[in-house]
Amino acid sequence: MSDPKRESHVAAVSEVLDPEGVARYVAARSHLARVVGTVIEVETFGEGKINAVFGVRGDRGSLVLKQALPWIRVLPNWALTVHRVEREAWFLESWADFNAAHVPKSYGYDDGAHTLAMEELTGYELWRTALHEGRVSAAAATGAGTMVARSAFHTSPFGRDAEAHARDVARSANPAMDQMMQDVVFDIPFTVDARNSTDPQLTRWREKVRADEAVLTRVAELRWCYGTRREALLHGDLHTGSVMVAGDQVRVIDGEFARYGPVAWDLGELWAHLVLARRSLDVRRPGESAPDLVSATWAGFTDELRAHWPERRAASLTDGWLEAWLEETRTLAVRFAGLELLRRMIGVGACEQLTMLEPDAREAVADDVLALAVHALKEGQWT
């Protein structure tokens, strides 16, 4: 039986692409055909949970084509704006001005089909995959911190004049994706909701967290901060599945949640996923030493921001003020990391770093991570 709601969603796009449709789509657009030549292969990438993503290879080159449909790819009953890929196109264009080495090249956005064509990052892999397989690079973490710092400087009043910053903030309005993020991170995990994790091993923690007034107060504070502070242009969903690495080289993808917000948000989201990767490795590969990626990220961030500081637009922002801002940002980032750890453990979606473990190890790691998450959220410190 057909689904009228789904059919009305389909009507919002000119064509729902499949591999055969992608080949026709690319061949019909000269600017894309010049990149790939004659299409030889179209691969559907399974990692994309929100959008349909295809790798297109031809006799001349390759590209990635992403299409936004009016629902979440893995949750087709969850409606979502088709304009999210347009937001990613804008993000790539904006970050390319100062972070060109850290984003794929864009080949253009198609408003009719809600598609974005971009460079295929040949030789790169998801950072999540590299970490899972034990390829742990402090230099990659430092590069990620450098990348966030460049945005923090160049898109904030540190390096942007007031008029341009105000214009960019207005341009960045992303209400549908903002609402989705607020629902998934700040609201749903702390209520009884069928979309949350139902792992019976976590029942005690779900009940404990939802009854902890100090936790709920911190969550409310962070929700207010996320919704009202407009410091710099964020990636908005920066985690090890939206970062690709090739050795020490780092590129960021999936910018559909891009928005102006607190710099600490991007750092905290990333830190939470680095912590999960480390805890999983500790169980699966006990005794292996590895660099502290959270510290490496912070070092890359602070070093890069301090290097740009002499170029700041307002001399009244003193060196001492910068150090105070960095300390405030670090504390806030740790709190956001704690919140994201809670979301990953008890909220929407499975935590792959946990589900891959044996049951006994899974329970021990869950207890460890959740205790750390609550402490980080409440105290703004890891220890």
C-alpha distance (Angstrom), angle and dihedral (degrees) to the residues before:
residue distance angle dihedral
M1 . . .
S2 3.82 . .
D3 3.80 121.1 .
P4 3.86 109.0 -128.3
K5 3.80 91.5 -161.6
R6 3.80 91.6 52.5
E7 3.82 91.6 45.1
S8 3.81 90.9 53.4
H9 3.79 88.3 50.5
V10 3.81 91.7 52.4
A11 3.81 89.3 53.9
A12 3.81 88.5 64.4
V13 3.83 91.5 71.2
S14 3.79 128.7 54.4
E15 3.82 93.8 -129.8
V16 3.79 135.3 -1.5
L17 3.78 101.2 -134.8
D18 3.79 127.4 -135.4
P19 3.83 125.0 174.9
E20 3.81 93.1 -83.0
G21 3.79 90.9 47.1
V22 3.80 90.9 48.8
A23 3.82 91.1 55.4
R24 3.81 90.5 51.8
Y25 3.81 91.7 44.1
V26 3.82 93.7 53.8
A27 3.81 94.2 43.4
A28 3.81 90.4 53.0
R29 3.82 94.1 55.1
S30 3.77 113.7 69.9
H31 3.81 95.8 -158.4
L32 3.82 89.9 57.5
A33 3.80 95.3 39.0
R34 3.80 88.2 55.7
V35 3.80 88.8 59.4
V36 3.82 99.7 47.6
G37 3.81 104.3 20.7
T38 3.80 112.5 -156.8
V39 3.80 109.6 4.4
I40 3.80 111.8 -115.7
E41 3.80 103.1 167.2
V42 3.81 138.7 13.5
E43 3.80 117.0 -165.2
T44 3.79 124.3 -167.3
F45 3.79 109.6 -138.4
G46 3.79 111.4 -140.0
E47 3.81 96.7 -163.6
G48 3.80 94.0 78.4
K49 3.80 107.6 96.6
I50 3.81 97.2 176.2
N51 3.82 106.5 31.8
A52 3.80 138.5 32.3
V53 3.82 107.7 -104.9
F54 3.81 127.0 -170.7
G55 3.80 134.1 -174.2
V56 3.81 110.6 -143.3
R57 3.83 118.9 -162.5
G58 3.77 127.1 -177.3
D59 3.78 141.8 165.4
R60 3.80 91.2 -83.5
G61 3.79 105.8 36.1
S62 3.79 145.7 -50.9
L63 3.78 143.1 -100.2
V64 3.79 141.6 178.3
L65 3.79 120.8 -115.9
K66 3.79 119.0 -161.0
Q67 3.80 123.7 -169.9
A68 3.79 126.4 -166.8
L69 3.79 114.1 -146.1
P70 3.82 122.6 -168.5
W71 3.80 91.2 -100.2
I72 3.80 138.7 45.2
R73 3.80 108.1 -85.7
V74 3.81 95.4 -130.4
L75 3.84 94.0 35.5
P76 3.82 104.2 43.2
N77 3.81 93.3 175.9
W78 3.84 90.8 59.9
A79 3.82 105.8 87.0
L80 3.80 117.1 -145.5
T81 3.80 135.6 176.3
V82 3.81 116.2 -88.8
H83 3.81 89.4 -144.9
R84 3.79 93.1 76.6
V85 3.81 93.8 95.2
E86 3.79 89.6 51.7
R87 3.80 85.3 58.2
E88 3.79 90.1 52.5
A89 3.81 90.6 51.0
W90 3.80 89.7 53.3
F91 3.79 90.7 47.2
L92 3.82 92.2 52.8
E93 3.79 91.1 48.7
S94 3.81 92.0 48.2
W95 3.80 97.3 46.4
A96 3.82 92.2 44.0
D97 3.82 88.2 70.7
F98 3.82 91.9 69.1
N99 3.83 106.0 3.3
A100 3.81 102.3 44.1
A101 3.80 92.2 139.3
H102 3.81 90.3 56.7
V103 3.83 102.6 50.5
P104 3.81 132.9 58.1
K105 3.79 117.2 -108.6
S106 3.80 113.2 -98.2
Y107 3.81 119.7 -131.5
G108 3.79 93.4 -170.1
Y109 3.80 145.9 -76.6
D110 3.83 124.2 -99.7
D111 3.80 111.1 -151.5
G112 3.80 94.4 -167.4
A113 3.79 96.2 55.7
H114 3.83 94.4 26.7
T115 3.78 90.3 -128.2
L116 3.79 132.9 145.3
A117 3.80 121.3 -159.1
M118 3.78 117.6 -158.5
E119 3.77 144.7 159.3
E120 3.79 116.8 -68.5
L121 3.79 107.0 -126.6
T122 3.79 96.9 -133.2
G123 3.79 112.2 -165.7
Y124 3.80 93.0 21.8
E125 3.79 127.3 109.6
L126 3.78 133.4 -168.1
W127 3.79 110.0 -83.3
R128 3.80 87.3 -132.8
T129 3.82 89.4 61.0
A130 3.80 93.5 46.9
L131 3.80 91.9 50.4
H132 3.80 92.7 45.8
E133 3.80 89.6 54.8
G134 3.80 93.3 47.6
R135 3.80 99.9 -103.0
V136 3.79 96.3 137.7
S137 3.80 115.1 173.4
A138 3.79 122.1 -175.9
A139 3.81 88.3 -167.7
A140 3.81 90.7 59.3
A141 3.81 89.7 51.6
T142 3.80 90.3 48.8
G143 3.80 88.7 50.6
A144 3.79 90.9 52.1
G145 3.80 89.9 52.8
T146 3.80 90.4 48.5
M147 3.79 89.8 52.0
V148 3.81 93.2 53.1
A149 3.81 91.2 46.1
R150 3.80 92.7 54.6
S151 3.78 90.4 55.5
A152 3.80 90.8 44.2
F153 3.80 89.8 56.4
H154 3.80 104.4 35.0
T155 3.82 99.2 42.4
S156 3.81 98.9 38.6
P157 3.82 129.6 71.0
F158 3.81 85.9 -92.0
G159 3.80 89.7 79.9
R160 3.82 104.7 2.7
D161 3.79 125.7 76.3
A162 3.79 116.8 -115.1
E163 3.80 96.6 -109.8
A164 3.80 94.1 49.8
H165 3.80 91.8 45.2
A166 3.82 91.8 51.9
R167 3.80 90.5 48.3
D168 3.80 92.0 49.2
V169 3.80 92.4 48.3
A170 3.80 90.0 54.1
R171 3.81 91.0 46.2
S172 3.80 91.2 51.5
A173 3.81 96.3 61.3
N174 3.80 104.9 137.0
P175 3.82 103.4 168.8
A176 3.80 100.6 163.4
M177 3.79 94.2 50.4
D178 3.81 90.9 40.4
Q179 3.79 89.7 54.6
M180 3.78 91.9 48.7
M181 3.81 90.9 51.0
Q182 3.79 92.3 47.6
D183 3.80 90.9 49.1
V184 3.81 94.4 47.9
V185 3.81 98.6 41.4
F186 3.79 108.3 26.9
D187 3.81 105.7 27.0
I188 3.80 119.4 22.1
P189 3.85 98.5 52.1
F190 3.80 90.7 56.6
T191 3.80 96.3 51.3
V192 3.80 135.1 58.9
D193 3.80 101.3 -92.6
A194 3.80 130.6 156.3
R195 3.81 90.4 -133.2
N196 3.80 92.8 64.5
S197 3.79 125.3 94.6
T198 3.79 111.8 -78.1
D199 3.81 96.0 -165.9
P200 3.84 103.2 146.8
Q201 3.81 90.3 -146.7
L202 3.81 88.3 65.9
T203 3.81 98.2 48.3
R204 3.80 92.6 100.9
W205 3.79 91.7 51.3
R206 3.80 94.2 46.1
E207 3.79 90.6 54.0
K208 3.80 93.2 42.9
V209 3.80 95.0 50.3
R210 3.80 94.6 46.0
A211 3.81 90.6 51.7
D212 3.83 95.6 47.1
E213 3.80 107.7 102.0
A214 3.81 92.5 -167.9
V215 3.81 90.2 55.6
L216 3.80 92.7 47.7
T217 3.80 91.5 48.5
R218 3.80 91.6 52.4
V219 3.80 90.2 47.7
A220 3.80 89.3 53.1
E221 3.82 91.0 49.8
L222 3.79 91.5 50.7
R223 3.79 92.0 46.2
W224 3.81 89.4 54.7
C225 3.81 91.1 47.5
Y226 3.80 92.5 48.8
G227 3.78 92.1 48.7
T228 3.80 100.1 44.3
R229 3.82 111.3 27.8
R230 3.83 112.9 88.5
E231 3.80 104.9 -177.9
A232 3.80 105.6 139.8
L233 3.81 144.5 -17.0
L234 3.80 106.7 -76.2
H235 3.76 129.9 -162.7
G236 3.79 82.4 -133.1
D237 3.82 99.7 -152.9
L238 3.79 103.4 43.8
H239 3.79 111.2 167.0
T240 3.79 138.1 129.9
G241 3.81 90.6 -84.5
S242 3.82 92.3 57.4
V243 3.81 94.9 47.7
M244 3.80 122.8 76.4
V245 3.78 123.8 -160.9
A246 3.78 138.3 -166.5
G247 3.77 105.8 -172.5
D248 3.79 103.6 -57.5
Q249 3.82 94.9 -13.8
V250 3.81 118.2 105.2
R251 3.82 130.8 -160.5
V252 3.79 127.2 174.3
I253 3.82 125.3 -141.6
D254 3.82 137.9 174.9
G255 3.80 100.4 52.9
E256 3.81 97.4 166.7
F257 3.82 91.4 118.5
A258 3.82 91.7 55.1
R259 3.80 113.4 143.1
Y260 3.76 142.7 138.6
G261 3.77 109.6 -88.6
P262 3.80 146.0 120.7
V263 3.81 112.5 -34.7
A264 3.80 88.3 -137.6
W265 3.81 89.6 68.1
D266 3.81 95.2 69.9
L267 3.80 91.7 43.6
G268 3.80 93.8 48.2
E269 3.80 94.8 47.6
L270 3.79 90.5 51.5
W271 3.80 94.3 44.8
A272 3.80 92.2 53.7
H273 3.79 91.6 56.6
L274 3.79 92.8 45.3
V275 3.81 88.6 53.9
L276 3.82 91.2 50.9
A277 3.79 91.3 49.4
R278 3.81 91.1 50.3
R279 3.81 93.9 48.7
S280 3.80 91.2 49.4
L281 3.81 92.1 49.3
D282 3.80 91.7 48.4
V283 3.81 89.0 60.2
R284 3.80 98.7 39.4
R285 3.82 96.0 40.8
P286 3.79 106.5 26.5
G287 3.77 117.4 -170.4
E288 3.80 96.0 23.5
S289 3.78 112.9 129.3
A290 3.79 118.4 -137.0
P291 3.79 136.8 174.9
D292 3.79 121.1 -97.7
L293 3.80 100.1 -104.2
V294 3.80 94.7 -173.5
S295 3.81 90.3 57.6
A296 3.81 91.4 43.8
T297 3.80 90.8 52.8
W298 3.80 91.5 49.8
A299 3.81 91.6 47.8
G300 3.80 91.1 51.9
F301 3.79 90.6 48.2
T302 3.80 97.5 48.1
D303 3.82 95.2 41.5
E304 3.80 92.3 52.0
L305 3.79 94.7 45.1
R306 3.80 92.4 48.8
A307 3.81 89.8 48.7
H308 3.81 90.3 56.5
W309 3.80 94.8 40.8
P310 3.85 96.4 93.8
E311 3.84 86.7 61.1
R312 3.83 93.9 57.9
R313 3.78 116.7 132.6
A314 3.82 96.7 -132.9
A315 3.79 116.0 55.9
S316 3.81 87.9 -168.6
L317 3.81 86.9 74.0
T318 3.78 94.6 87.5
D319 3.78 129.8 -156.9
G320 3.78 88.6 -108.5
W321 3.79 91.3 53.5
L322 3.83 90.2 52.0
E323 3.79 91.0 54.6
A324 3.81 90.4 50.2
W325 3.82 90.5 48.7
L326 3.80 90.9 49.8
E327 3.79 91.5 52.2
E328 3.81 91.4 48.3
T329 3.81 90.1 48.1
R330 3.80 92.6 49.3
T331 3.80 91.8 51.6
L332 3.79 91.9 47.1
A333 3.81 91.6 47.3
V334 3.81 91.1 53.5
R335 3.81 89.3 51.5
F336 3.82 91.1 49.7
A337 3.81 88.8 48.4
G338 3.79 90.4 53.3
L339 3.78 90.0 50.2
E340 3.81 92.2 49.6
L341 3.80 91.0 49.0
L342 3.80 89.2 54.3
R343 3.79 90.5 47.9
R344 3.80 92.4 50.8
M345 3.80 92.7 48.4
I346 3.80 103.8 42.3
G347 3.81 104.7 12.0
V348 3.80 139.3 71.7
G349 3.80 117.6 -30.0
A350 3.77 133.8 16.1
C351 3.80 120.7 -71.6
E352 3.81 100.6 -129.1
Q353 3.80 93.0 -166.6
L354 3.81 87.3 61.2
T355 3.81 103.2 36.4
M356 3.81 92.7 55.5
L357 3.82 91.1 63.5
E358 3.80 127.9 88.7
P359 3.85 113.0 -95.8
D360 3.81 97.0 -105.0
A361 3.79 93.1 46.5
R362 3.80 90.6 43.4
E363 3.79 92.5 57.6
A364 3.81 92.7 48.0
V365 3.81 93.0 48.1
A366 3.80 91.4 46.1
D367 3.80 91.2 53.2
D368 3.80 90.8 47.8
V369 3.81 95.0 47.3
L370 3.79 95.1 44.1
A371 3.80 92.8 48.9
L372 3.81 88.7 50.1
A373 3.81 91.0 46.7
V374 3.80 94.1 52.9
H375 3.81 91.9 46.9
A376 3.82 93.2 47.7
L377 3.79 91.7 47.8
K378 3.78 94.6 48.8
E379 3.81 100.8 37.5
G380 3.81 104.9 28.0
Q381 3.81 88.6 -130.8
W382 3.79 133.8 96.4
T383 3.81 94.4 -135.6
